[in-house]
Amino acid sequence: MTKALVLLAIAMLLSGCVNCFTQFYRDYTVNYPPARLERLLPYSGTTQVYSSNNLPGDCADMVRRGYMLLGESAFEAGGNVSKEQMIEQAKRVGADVVICSSKFDRTEQAYVPVVQYQPGQTATTFSSGTSTANVYGNNGMSAFGSGQYSGYSTTTSPGTFSTTEVPVTVRRYDYDAAFWRKASRPILGVSAVNLPDDLRTTLKRNTGALIKIVMNDSPAFRANVIPGDILIKIDETPIYSATELSSTLLSFAGKDCVLTILRDGKEIQISVKMNPLQ
């Protein structure tokens, strides 16, 4: 077994044929309300790939810049994962940007099965001697003859196969890739979540949408809405949860509105000019 074949077997073990970015992809858009999905712009046709040392922070920045998260691939793998596989999955889902982080997890021992072939043995034999023949025919006729012979004959026995376990050291990494696409201008420009349990207990209320991110140059940004504010009303329409916020905003597109917000436990009103639908 040559060194080149052993290295090839190891490379096949480490890389494999499966695209992990496809195999472990989680599609987040299946849970998005229709109003949010309608804001997705067509795929640009080009994917930019960025490496990240702070994936949550970089993802928050993507939201501020007006991108929408399409899905995520998180998995553990040994060796280097192909950038081409990442781009392949990005094109499959139409992602303009992919942000990927990789962190070393551990080193472990693995074994590569390598099949070896042992050729059969070849033997050459020399033989010689005298050959005689008697032939009898009708009417008492007969014939007699003899001759000398010599020569070599070659035979080969069947070959055999054996399997050898080659030890290799594999470095395991945790990979996490977020796939993004540019969205149209938001009506308000906030990313919100439902009130967590601890905040419900503190405020003695269940309703409202906790604002986590304010998008750059959006109506909310210009009106000085800030992360941590709790949106409870738009004009006289109550906001019961972040889940229904996207659909509620549709009826206020392009209008001058008043947001009722809880900030530091106090209720305040903020005037805002909503963006129209595009």
C-alpha positions as CSV (number, residue, x, y, z in Angstrom):
1,M,0.0,0.0,0.0
2,T,1.5,3.3,-1.1
3,K,1.6,6.4,1.0
4,A,-0.5,8.2,-1.6
5,L,-3.3,5.7,-1.3
6,V,-3.3,5.9,2.5
7,L,-3.5,9.7,2.3
8,L,-6.4,9.5,-0.2
9,A,-8.3,7.2,2.1
10,I,-7.8,9.5,5.1
11,A,-8.9,12.5,3.0
12,M,-12.1,10.6,2.0
13,L,-12.8,9.9,5.6
14,L,-12.4,13.5,6.7
15,S,-14.2,15.2,3.9
16,G,-17.0,12.7,3.0
17,C,-19.4,13.2,0.1
18,V,-22.3,14.7,2.1
19,N,-22.8,18.5,2.1
20,C,-23.3,19.1,5.9
21,F,-24.6,22.7,5.2
22,T,-27.5,21.0,3.3
23,Q,-27.9,18.0,5.6
24,F,-28.2,20.1,8.8
25,Y,-30.0,23.1,7.4
26,R,-32.9,24.5,9.4
27,D,-35.4,26.6,7.3
28,Y,-36.7,29.5,9.5
29,T,-38.9,31.0,6.8
30,V,-41.5,28.2,7.2
31,N,-42.6,29.9,10.5
32,Y,-42.6,33.4,9.2
33,P,-46.0,35.1,8.7
34,P,-46.9,35.9,5.0
35,A,-46.5,39.7,5.6
36,R,-42.8,39.1,6.6
37,L,-42.1,36.8,3.7
38,E,-43.4,39.3,1.2
39,R,-40.6,41.7,2.2
40,L,-37.9,39.3,0.9
41,L,-36.2,40.7,-2.2
42,P,-35.2,38.4,-5.1
43,Y,-31.9,36.6,-4.7
44,S,-29.1,38.8,-6.0
45,G,-27.4,35.8,-7.6
46,T,-24.2,36.4,-5.7
47,T,-23.3,35.2,-2.2
48,Q,-20.8,36.9,0.1
49,V,-19.3,34.7,2.8
50,Y,-17.9,36.1,6.0
51,S,-16.1,34.5,9.0
52,S,-17.3,35.4,12.4
53,N,-15.8,35.3,15.9
54,N,-19.1,36.7,17.4
55,L,-22.0,35.1,15.5
56,P,-24.9,36.5,17.7
57,G,-23.5,40.0,17.5
58,D,-22.9,39.8,13.7
59,C,-26.4,38.4,13.2
60,A,-27.9,41.3,15.1
61,D,-25.9,43.7,12.9
62,M,-27.3,42.0,9.8
63,V,-30.9,42.6,11.1
64,R,-30.0,46.3,11.7
65,R,-28.7,46.5,8.1
66,G,-32.1,45.2,6.7
67,Y,-31.3,41.5,6.1
68,M,-33.7,38.7,6.9
69,L,-32.5,35.3,8.3
70,L,-33.5,32.5,6.0
71,G,-32.0,29.6,8.0
72,E,-29.1,28.1,9.8
73,S,-26.7,25.1,9.6
74,A,-25.1,23.9,12.8
75,F,-23.1,20.8,13.0
76,E,-19.9,19.1,14.2
77,A,-17.3,17.9,11.6
78,G,-13.7,16.8,11.4
79,G,-11.1,18.6,9.3
80,N,-11.8,21.6,7.0
81,V,-15.4,22.1,5.7
82,S,-15.5,23.2,2.1
83,K,-16.5,26.8,1.3
84,E,-17.8,25.6,-2.0
85,Q,-20.4,23.4,-0.1
86,M,-21.4,26.5,1.9
87,I,-22.0,28.5,-1.3
88,E,-23.8,25.6,-2.9
89,Q,-26.3,25.6,0.0
90,A,-26.5,29.4,-0.1
91,K,-27.5,29.4,-3.8
92,R,-30.0,26.6,-3.1
93,V,-31.9,28.8,-0.6
94,G,-31.1,32.2,-2.3
95,A,-28.9,33.7,0.4
96,D,-27.1,37.0,-0.4
97,V,-24.8,36.6,2.6
98,V,-23.6,33.7,4.8
99,I,-21.9,34.3,8.1
100,C,-20.0,31.3,9.5
101,S,-18.2,30.6,12.7
102,S,-16.0,27.5,13.4
103,K,-14.7,26.6,16.9
104,F,-12.2,23.9,17.7
105,D,-13.9,21.3,20.0
106,R,-11.6,18.4,20.6
107,T,-9.1,16.0,19.1
108,E,-10.0,12.3,18.7
109,Q,-8.5,9.1,17.4
110,A,-10.1,7.5,14.3
111,Y,-9.2,4.5,12.1
112,V,-9.3,4.4,8.4
113,P,-10.0,0.9,6.8
114,V,-7.5,0.4,4.0
115,V,-7.9,-2.6,1.7
116,Q,-4.7,-4.2,0.4
117,Y,-4.3,-6.7,-2.4
118,Q,-1.6,-9.4,-2.3
119,P,-0.9,-10.8,-5.8
120,G,-0.8,-14.6,-6.2
121,Q,2.4,-16.6,-6.6
122,T,3.7,-17.5,-10.1
123,A,5.4,-20.9,-10.7
124,T,7.3,-22.1,-13.8
125,T,7.8,-25.9,-14.5
126,F,10.1,-27.6,-17.0
127,S,9.1,-31.0,-18.4
128,S,10.6,-33.3,-21.1
129,G,10.4,-37.0,-22.3
130,T,9.6,-39.4,-25.1
131,S,6.1,-40.0,-26.6
132,T,5.2,-43.2,-28.6
133,A,2.1,-44.1,-30.6
134,N,0.9,-47.4,-32.2
135,V,-1.8,-47.3,-34.8
136,Y,-3.6,-50.5,-36.2
137,G,-5.7,-50.5,-39.3
138,N,-7.7,-52.8,-41.6
139,N,-6.1,-55.8,-43.4
140,G,-3.5,-56.3,-40.7
141,M,-1.8,-52.9,-41.4
142,S,-0.1,-51.1,-38.5
143,A,2.1,-48.1,-37.8
144,F,4.5,-47.2,-35.0
145,G,6.1,-43.8,-34.1
146,S,7.9,-42.0,-31.3
147,G,9.2,-38.5,-30.6
148,Q,11.0,-36.3,-28.0
149,Y,9.3,-33.4,-26.2
150,S,10.4,-30.6,-23.8
151,G,9.0,-27.3,-22.6
152,Y,8.1,-24.8,-19.8
153,S,4.6,-24.2,-18.2
154,T,3.6,-21.2,-16.0
155,T,0.8,-21.2,-13.4
156,T,-0.4,-18.4,-11.1
157,S,-2.3,-18.9,-7.9
158,P,-5.3,-16.5,-7.0
159,G,-4.4,-13.2,-5.2
160,T,-5.8,-12.4,-1.7
161,F,-7.3,-9.2,-0.1
162,S,-6.7,-8.0,3.4
163,T,-8.0,-5.0,5.4
164,T,-5.7,-2.8,7.6
165,E,-6.9,-0.2,10.1
166,V,-4.7,2.9,9.8
167,P,-4.9,5.2,12.9
168,V,-5.4,9.0,12.2
169,T,-5.8,12.0,14.5
170,V,-9.0,14.0,13.7
171,R,-9.6,17.6,14.9
172,R,-13.3,18.2,15.5
173,Y,-14.9,21.6,15.0
174,D,-18.3,23.1,15.7
175,Y,-19.7,24.9,12.7
176,D,-22.6,27.4,12.6
177,A,-23.6,29.2,9.4
178,A,-26.4,31.8,9.1
179,F,-27.9,32.4,5.7
180,W,-29.3,35.9,4.9
181,R,-31.2,37.7,2.2
182,K,-31.8,41.4,1.8
183,A,-35.4,42.6,2.5
184,S,-37.4,45.6,1.4
185,R,-37.8,48.7,3.6
186,P,-39.7,47.7,6.8
187,I,-42.9,49.5,7.8
188,L,-41.6,50.3,11.3
189,G,-38.1,48.7,11.5
190,V,-37.9,46.7,14.7
191,S,-37.2,43.1,15.6
192,A,-39.3,42.1,18.6
193,V,-40.0,39.0,20.8
194,N,-42.8,38.0,23.1
195,L,-42.4,39.1,26.7
196,P,-40.2,36.6,28.7
197,D,-41.6,35.2,31.9
198,D,-39.4,37.2,34.2
199,L,-40.4,40.5,32.6
200,R,-44.1,39.5,32.8
201,T,-43.7,38.9,36.5
202,T,-41.9,42.3,37.0
203,L,-44.4,44.3,34.9
204,K,-47.5,42.3,36.0
205,R,-48.6,42.0,32.4
206,N,-48.6,39.4,29.6
207,T,-49.1,41.6,26.5
208,G,-46.7,43.6,24.5
209,A,-43.7,43.1,22.1
210,L,-40.2,43.5,23.6
211,I,-38.0,45.3,21.0
212,K,-34.6,43.7,20.7
213,I,-33.2,45.4,17.6
214,V,-33.9,48.7,15.8
215,M,-33.0,48.7,12.1
216,N,-30.7,51.4,10.8
217,D,-32.5,54.5,9.1
218,S,-35.9,53.0,9.7
219,P,-39.0,54.9,11.0
220,A,-38.4,53.4,14.5
221,F,-34.7,54.5,14.3
222,R,-35.6,58.1,13.4
223,A,-38.3,58.2,16.1
224,N,-35.7,57.2,18.7
225,V,-37.3,53.8,19.6
226,I,-34.6,51.9,21.4
227,P,-33.9,48.2,22.3
228,G,-35.6,47.3,25.5
229,D,-38.7,49.3,24.8
230,I,-42.0,47.4,25.0
231,L,-44.5,48.3,22.3
232,I,-48.1,48.0,23.7
233,K,-50.2,50.0,21.2
234,I,-50.1,51.6,17.8
235,D,-52.6,54.4,17.9
236,E,-55.5,52.7,19.6
237,T,-54.7,49.2,18.4
238,P,-53.3,47.0,21.2
239,I,-50.1,44.9,20.5
240,Y,-50.6,41.6,22.3
241,S,-47.5,39.9,21.2
242,A,-44.5,40.1,18.8
243,T,-46.0,37.2,16.9
244,E,-48.8,39.3,15.5
245,L,-46.9,42.5,15.1
246,S,-46.0,42.0,11.5
247,S,-49.6,41.5,10.4
248,T,-50.8,44.4,12.5
249,L,-48.3,46.8,11.0
250,L,-49.7,46.2,7.5
251,S,-52.8,48.4,8.3
252,F,-50.5,51.3,9.3
253,A,-48.2,51.3,6.3
254,G,-47.5,54.9,5.1
255,K,-49.4,56.5,8.0
256,D,-48.5,58.9,10.8
257,C,-49.0,57.0,14.0
258,V,-48.4,57.2,17.7
259,L,-46.6,54.4,19.4
260,T,-47.4,53.7,23.1
261,I,-44.3,52.2,24.7
262,L,-43.2,51.1,28.1
263,R,-39.8,52.4,28.9
264,D,-38.2,51.9,32.4
265,G,-41.7,51.0,33.7
266,K,-43.3,54.2,32.4
267,E,-45.7,54.6,29.6
268,I,-44.7,57.1,26.9
269,Q,-46.0,58.1,23.4
270,I,-43.7,58.4,20.4
271,S,-44.9,59.9,17.0
272,V,-43.6,58.0,13.9
273,K,-44.1,58.2,10.2
274,M,-44.4,54.6,8.9
275,N,-42.9,53.5,5.6
276,P,-45.3,52.6,2.8
277,L,-45.6,49.1,1.4
278,Q,-43.2,48.5,-1.5
